[in-house]
């Protein structure tokens, strides 16, 4: 039951972050078309920001989720959809490099999702191991090492 609410919250957050990303960065679309290093650096910056957003969201979701699922890839898709809708419906400055920009942000989002899932599952395993260790440490003294009483006989 709890997992459905968490999934809904994370999917909604990915849509909101995708919208915020495109609203706050649409002024920089112009720089992607610049020749030389300025265009490449801008394209790399867009990719880097989307990798970090996707990585953080998917890592946190995977760490909190009890069962592995493909919702992380849905969240990655919903993170990039507002940007794609914006650049294909509005008149943006990406006329010449729209396809390169699209492929870059899609690759960045799914790369972040992939590594976020890997890191999140690893952190979840570590978290569960520390919980088990703490559970063992919190046992009463007579239950921690019951075989000590037998060896004293």
N, C-alpha and C positions, 0 to 999 in steps of 0.2 A: 504494500500500500504506500509506504513511504517513498519507494523508488519512483512511483508515477509522479508524485508531486515534485520530486527533485528533477526528474527528466523534463517535466513541463517548465520548471523554472529555468533550467539551463538552456532549453531550446528558445524560450522567450528572450533570455539574456543574449543569446547569439544573434538573434534578429536585431535586438536593440543595439548591440555593439557594432553590427554591420552597418546599420543606419547611421549611427554616430560617426563611424569611420568615414563613410562617404560624404556626410554633410560637412565635417570639419576639414577634410582633405581634398575636396573637389577643386579648390583653387590652385592646387599644385599639379593638376593634370596637364597644364600648359608646359611644364618643364620636362615632361616625358618625351615630347616631340623635339626638344632642343638637340642639335647635333653635337656629337662629341661626348665628353665625359659627363656633362651635366645631365643629359638624358639617361645615361646608364646609371648614374648615381641615384637619380630620382626613382627610376624603376627598381633598383636594388633596395632603396629605402621603403618603397611600398611593399615589396616582398618581405623585407625584414620585419616590418610592423605587423603584417598579417601572419607571418610565421609565429611571432611572439604571442599575438592574440589567440590564435588557434591552439598553440601549444599550452598556454596557461589554462584556457577553458577546458580543453580535453584532458589535461593532466589532472586537474581538480575534479572533474566529473568522474573520471575513471577511478581515482583514488577513493571517492566517496561511494561509488556504485558497488553493490554487492555482487552483481552478475555481469560478466562481459557482454556487451551488446554493440550493435552498429550505430547506436545513437550518436556516437562521437563523430562519425562521418556525416550524419545528417546535420549536426551542429556546424560542422565545417562548411557544408554546402550553404546553410542558411546564413552563415557569416559573410559569404562572398556574393550571395544573390542580390542584395541591395546595390552593391557597387556595379554589378553587371547590368542590372536594370537601369541604373543611372547613366552609365556610359553608352548604352544602346538606345535609350529613349530621349535623352537630352542632347542638345547640341554642345558637345564638349570639344576640347582642343585635341582630342585623341584621334582625329580623322585618319592620319597616316599610320599610327602605331596602335590602333585599337586591338588588333588581334594579338600582338606581342604583349600588350598590357594584360589582356584577358588571360592568356596562357600563363603569364608570370604570376598573377594573383591566384589563379586556380592551383597552380603547382605549389605556391607558398602555403596556401591554406591546408592543402592535403598533406604536405610535408610536416607542418606543425601538428596536425591531427595525429599522424602516424607516430611521431616521436612523443607527443603528449600521452598517447595511449600506452606506449612502452614504459615511459617514466612513471605514469600513474599506477600501472599495475605493479611495477616494482616497489613503489612506495606503499601501496596497499599491502603487499606481502610483508614488507618490513614492519609496517604498523601492526599487522595481526600477530607477527612474531613477538613484538614488544608487549602486546597485550597478554599473550600467553605467558611470557616470562613474568610480568607483573602479577598475573593471577597466581602463579606458582609461589611467588615471593610473599603474597598476602595470605597464604594458608597458615593456620595455626601451627605452632611448633611441633605438636604431637602428630600432625598429619604430614609434615614435610618429609620426615625421614623415619618411617615406621619400622624399617629394618634394623635400626640402632637398638631397639629394645630386645630384639631377638638375639642379637650378637652378645648381649650382656649376660645371658643365661649361661 
